[in-house]
Amino acid sequence: MPEDAFDRNRVLQLSDGELGAECTFESFKGSGNGGQKRNKTSSAVRVRHQPTGMTAEDAVERSWFRNRAAALRKIRLKIALEYREVPAPLPRAACALDHADYPLWRAVLLDAVSASGFEPKPAAEMLGITPSCLVKLLYRDPELWEHVSRERQKLGKNRLKV
């Protein structure tokens, strides 16, 4: 799907029900610890977001509904990591990692970092925060930190330091 036809921010703000309508779900039996309940029921979930083709799965919980919600969150986080838009102000100065708005907040943060060539100082200026605050915000999300580090390495830059 062309990126200009994909409204990332809209998708990141959808409820689980609305996002679920854009996805296909597959149930399967989880493996590992959990005993009879886990090994005999198909409580693990694999989600495929049709517009982007991204997939995620979760099998941590014994409940299909909890695993479905966790897999939808993983889809949101992947979309936030992969789809860039024109940098905009952060919706709020900080956002907890487990907050429902975090995927959108993460995407907006990464838009500024990406637009600045993965340099903290200009990205922080765009966002209205200090460079050290930006680095700390990146560092608290291990997946985001690794993504930024990989992108910096592709550009021949050193990894960020905390």
C-alpha positions as a Python dict, from the first residue, in 0.01 Angstrom:
ca = {
    (1, 'M'): (0, 0, 0),
    (2, 'P'): (145, 342, -84),
    (3, 'E'): (246, 529, 230),
    (4, 'D'): (56, 842, 125),
    (5, 'A'): (-269, 642, 127),
    (6, 'F'): (-199, 504, 475),
    (7, 'D'): (-301, 726, 768),
    (8, 'R'): (-70, 601, 1040),
    (9, 'N'): (-197, 834, 1312),
    (10, 'R'): (-557, 729, 1249),
    (11, 'V'): (-466, 362, 1277),
    (12, 'L'): (-268, 418, 1597),
    (13, 'Q'): (-569, 586, 1759),
    (14, 'L'): (-823, 317, 1667),
    (15, 'S'): (-987, 116, 1943),
    (16, 'D'): (-905, -255, 1958),
    (17, 'G'): (-1240, -331, 1793),
    (18, 'E'): (-1179, -89, 1507),
    (19, 'L'): (-820, -204, 1454),
    (20, 'G'): (-936, -565, 1478),
    (21, 'A'): (-1174, -500, 1187),
    (22, 'E'): (-866, -426, 971),
    (23, 'C'): (-695, -748, 1079),
    (24, 'T'): (-723, -1121, 1040),
    (25, 'F'): (-675, -1343, 1344),
    (26, 'E'): (-539, -1694, 1371),
    (27, 'S'): (-555, -1899, 1689),
    (28, 'F'): (-304, -2168, 1774),
    (29, 'K'): (-187, -2370, 2070),
    (30, 'G'): (79, -2206, 2281),
    (31, 'S'): (385, -2390, 2398),
    (32, 'G'): (588, -2383, 2715),
    (33, 'N'): (481, -2363, 3077),
    (34, 'G'): (115, -2338, 3165),
    (35, 'G'): (-3, -2692, 3195),
    (36, 'Q'): (-313, -2847, 3049),
    (37, 'K'): (-499, -2520, 2989),
    (38, 'R'): (-220, -2385, 2770),
    (39, 'N'): (-137, -2707, 2588),
    (40, 'K'): (-495, -2808, 2502),
    (41, 'T'): (-656, -2479, 2407),
    (42, 'S'): (-586, -2248, 2118),
    (43, 'S'): (-534, -1935, 2325),
    (44, 'A'): (-231, -1801, 2137),
    (45, 'V'): (-309, -1538, 1871),
    (46, 'R'): (-143, -1433, 1546),
    (47, 'V'): (-267, -1106, 1397),
    (48, 'R'): (-213, -979, 1044),
    (49, 'H'): (-291, -613, 974),
    (50, 'Q'): (-430, -625, 619),
    (51, 'P'): (-341, -270, 500),
    (52, 'T'): (27, -300, 601),
    (53, 'G'): (82, -677, 596),
    (54, 'M'): (246, -658, 940),
    (55, 'T'): (203, -952, 1173),
    (56, 'A'): (235, -1000, 1547),
    (57, 'E'): (158, -1281, 1785),
    (58, 'D'): (117, -1328, 2154),
    (59, 'A'): (84, -1637, 2369),
    (60, 'V'): (183, -1506, 2713),
    (61, 'E'): (-160, -1522, 2874),
    (62, 'R'): (-394, -1820, 2906),
    (63, 'S'): (-678, -1603, 2776),
    (64, 'W'): (-735, -1565, 2402),
    (65, 'F'): (-882, -1216, 2457),
    (66, 'R'): (-577, -1093, 2651),
    (67, 'N'): (-343, -1238, 2391),
    (68, 'R'): (-548, -1071, 2115),
    (69, 'A'): (-520, -733, 2289),
    (70, 'A'): (-145, -779, 2338),
    (71, 'A'): (-97, -877, 1972),
    (72, 'L'): (-293, -570, 1857),
    (73, 'R'): (-67, -353, 2075),
    (74, 'K'): (238, -513, 1911),
    (75, 'I'): (92, -428, 1569),
    (76, 'R'): (48, -65, 1679),
    (77, 'L'): (407, -51, 1805),
    (78, 'K'): (538, -197, 1478),
    (79, 'I'): (343, 56, 1273),
    (80, 'A'): (479, 335, 1494),
    (81, 'L'): (832, 210, 1431),
    (82, 'E'): (806, 160, 1054),
    (83, 'Y'): (585, 437, 912),
    (84, 'R'): (721, 793, 908),
    (85, 'E'): (528, 1116, 867),
    (86, 'V'): (615, 1485, 873),
    (87, 'P'): (737, 1573, 1224),
    (88, 'A'): (475, 1726, 1454),
    (89, 'P'): (475, 1836, 1817),
    (90, 'L'): (454, 1561, 2077),
    (91, 'P'): (98, 1507, 2199),
    (92, 'R'): (239, 1534, 2556),
    (93, 'A'): (583, 1578, 2712),
    (94, 'A'): (603, 1215, 2825),
    (95, 'C'): (393, 902, 2799),
    (96, 'A'): (412, 578, 2997),
    (97, 'L'): (517, 273, 2796),
    (98, 'D'): (195, 92, 2882),
    (99, 'H'): (-38, 387, 2812),
    (100, 'A'): (-288, 347, 2526),
    (101, 'D'): (-147, 660, 2354),
    (102, 'Y'): (214, 535, 2364),
    (103, 'P'): (226, 395, 2008),
    (104, 'L'): (123, 734, 1863),
    (105, 'W'): (358, 919, 2097),
    (106, 'R'): (641, 683, 1995),
    (107, 'A'): (567, 742, 1626),
    (108, 'V'): (571, 1122, 1661),
    (109, 'L'): (896, 1107, 1859),
    (110, 'L'): (1056, 886, 1595),
    (111, 'D'): (933, 1116, 1313),
    (112, 'A'): (1141, 1399, 1459),
    (113, 'V'): (1444, 1178, 1525),
    (114, 'S'): (1430, 1039, 1171),
    (115, 'A'): (1382, 1382, 1011),
    (116, 'S'): (1689, 1510, 1196),
    (117, 'G'): (1912, 1237, 1058),
    (118, 'F'): (1899, 1053, 1391),
    (119, 'E'): (2082, 1339, 1564),
    (120, 'P'): (1949, 1412, 1915),
    (121, 'K'): (2009, 1787, 1927),
    (122, 'P'): (1803, 1895, 1622),
    (123, 'A'): (1535, 1635, 1702),
    (124, 'A'): (1506, 1764, 2058),
    (125, 'E'): (1475, 2121, 1929),
    (126, 'M'): (1190, 2010, 1699),
    (127, 'L'): (1015, 1847, 1993),
    (128, 'G'): (1079, 2127, 2241),
    (129, 'I'): (1278, 1913, 2485),
    (130, 'T'): (1645, 1887, 2578),
    (131, 'P'): (1876, 1643, 2397),
    (132, 'S'): (1945, 1456, 2722),
    (133, 'C'): (1570, 1420, 2783),
    (134, 'L'): (1526, 1284, 2430),
    (135, 'V'): (1803, 1027, 2477),
    (136, 'K'): (1646, 914, 2806),
    (137, 'L'): (1304, 883, 2640),
    (138, 'L'): (1455, 669, 2365),
    (139, 'Y'): (1653, 457, 2610),
    (140, 'R'): (1354, 357, 2824),
    (141, 'D'): (1202, 169, 2527),
    (142, 'P'): (1454, -104, 2435),
    (143, 'E'): (1301, -171, 2092),
    (144, 'L'): (1303, 201, 2005),
    (145, 'W'): (1660, 240, 2134),
    (146, 'E'): (1781, -49, 1917),
    (147, 'H'): (1595, 85, 1613),
    (148, 'V'): (1757, 428, 1647),
    (149, 'S'): (2098, 267, 1705),
    (150, 'R'): (2065, 53, 1391),
    (151, 'E'): (1960, 354, 1183),
    (152, 'R'): (2253, 559, 1316),
    (153, 'Q'): (2493, 276, 1229),
    (154, 'K'): (2353, 262, 874),
    (155, 'L'): (2442, 630, 845),
    (156, 'G'): (2795, 566, 976),
    (157, 'K'): (2726, 729, 1313),
    (158, 'N'): (2811, 602, 1660),
    (159, 'R'): (2549, 455, 1890),
    (160, 'L'): (2394, 702, 2132),
    (161, 'K'): (2516, 699, 2490),
    (162, 'V'): (2292, 743, 2794),
}
